[in-house]
Amino acid sequence: ENKIYMLNNDENKDFNEDDDLRILFNRNSNEKIAEIRIANTFLKRFLGLMLKRKCDYPLLFEIPQSIRIKERSSIHSLFMRFELKLVFIDNENKVFEIADLKPWSYYVPKKAAKYIIEFDKKDFEKNEFGNYGLKIGDEIELNKKIELKK
């Protein structure tokens, strides 16, 4: 099964806990894309990368089913200090849209997303795989947790 597995839903964890870090794989190329953090609580989804000076890890948002049924998942960059590269993923874990987002703006994808990944645009574009090896139609998988680098 080519699925993204969300292994942690504890509302009391913060990003310093090692169970918030996963490995993101491109199923099409069978290559690691990045180590990625999970915004799996309301507060983490609300704050995202706001007020951060830099993005240490890309951030994955799981959009709640109740929101996906009603509307498309918009995303904003209020209080952001750097440009984002957004990757939108559908219910079949396939990338359906990739977009740029400047600070103090918002973006609405063409359809409802199950997941949205925020990358620092500079990191996304200079990655050794070029755009982290991601393109429209790629299928992704989120692997088990990994230990944080100390």
ZAMARGU-4260 file (C-alpha; in steps of 0.2 Angstrom, whole numbers, plus 5000, padded with zeros to 4 digits):
<rodrens>
0) 5000/5000/5000 | 5007/5017/4995 | 5000/5027/5009 | 5006/5041/5021 | 5005/5035/5038
5) 5002/5047/5052 | 5009/5038/5067 | 5007/5052/5081 | 4992/5062/5085 | 4996/5067/5103
10) 4990/5085/5105 | 5003/5088/5119 | 5019/5085/5110 | 5029/5099/5103 | 5042/5100/5088
15) 5056/5095/5100 | 5050/5078/5102 | 5058/5065/5091 | 5041/5057/5086 | 5037/5072/5076
20) 5051/5069/5063 | 5048/5057/5049 | 5057/5052/5032 | 5047/5057/5016 | 5050/5046/5001
25) 5046/5048/4983 | 5037/5031/4978 | 5040/5034/4960 | 5059/5036/4961 | 5060/5026/4977
30) 5071/5039/4985 | 5072/5049/5001 | 5065/5067/4998 | 5068/5074/5015 | 5067/5073/5034
35) 5051/5081/5038 | 5041/5087/5053 | 5022/5084/5056 | 5010/5098/5060 | 4998/5086/5068
40) 4989/5097/5081 | 4978/5112/5079 | 4991/5123/5087 | 5005/5116/5075 | 4994/5118/5060
45) 4990/5136/5065 | 5007/5142/5069 | 5016/5132/5055 | 5032/5141/5051 | 5026/5159/5056
50) 5039/5170/5064 | 5053/5157/5061 | 5069/5165/5054 | 5073/5149/5044 | 5065/5132/5041
55) 5076/5118/5048 | 5064/5105/5041 | 5050/5105/5029 | 5033/5104/5038 | 5018/5093/5033
60) 5001/5097/5037 | 4987/5084/5037 | 4971/5093/5033 | 4956/5086/5043 | 4943/5077/5034
65) 4929/5088/5039 | 4938/5103/5031 | 4942/5093/5015 | 4924/5089/5012 | 4918/5107/5014
70) 4931/5117/5005 | 4949/5118/4997 | 4963/5120/5009 | 4970/5137/5008 | 4986/5142/5016
75) 4993/5159/5021 | 5010/5166/5024 | 5006/5180/5037 | 5021/5184/5048 | 5033/5174/5037
80) 5051/5179/5034 | 5055/5169/5019 | 5046/5162/5003 | 5038/5145/5004 | 5037/5131/4991
85) 5020/5122/4994 | 5017/5104/4988 | 4999/5099/4988 | 4995/5080/4990 | 4978/5072/4986
90) 4969/5057/4994 | 4979/5045/4984 | 4995/5052/4991 | 5000/5060/4974 | 5007/5077/4971
95) 4994/5087/4961 | 5000/5105/4963 | 5017/5114/4967 | 5016/5133/4971 | 5026/5147/4977
100) 5020/5158/4991 | 5028/5175/4996 | 5027/5182/5014 | 5011/5190/5018 | 5000/5182/5005
105) 4989/5166/5003 | 4986/5152/4991 | 4971/5142/4987 | 4975/5125/4977 | 4964/5119/4962
110) 4956/5106/4973 | 4956/5100/4991 | 4972/5093/4998 | 4974/5079/5010 | 4992/5085/5014
115) 5001/5101/5011 | 5020/5102/5013 | 5029/5118/5016 | 5047/5119/5011 | 5058/5134/5012
120) 5059/5140/4993 | 5078/5142/4993 | 5081/5125/5001 | 5068/5117/4989 | 5076/5124/4973
125) 5094/5121/4978 | 5092/5103/4984 | 5104/5090/4977 | 5089/5081/4969 | 5083/5098/4961
130) 5066/5102/4969 | 5068/5087/4981 | 5065/5076/4966 | 5046/5080/4967 | 5035/5084/4952
135) 5016/5083/4948 | 5010/5065/4949 | 5023/5058/4960 | 5017/5047/4974 | 5024/5050/4991
140) 5026/5040/5007 | 5029/5045/5025 | 5040/5033/5034 | 5043/5029/5052 | 5050/5041/5065
145) 5068/5045/5066 | 5079/5052/5080 | 5082/5070/5080 | 5100/5076/5077 | 5107/5083/5093
</rodrens>
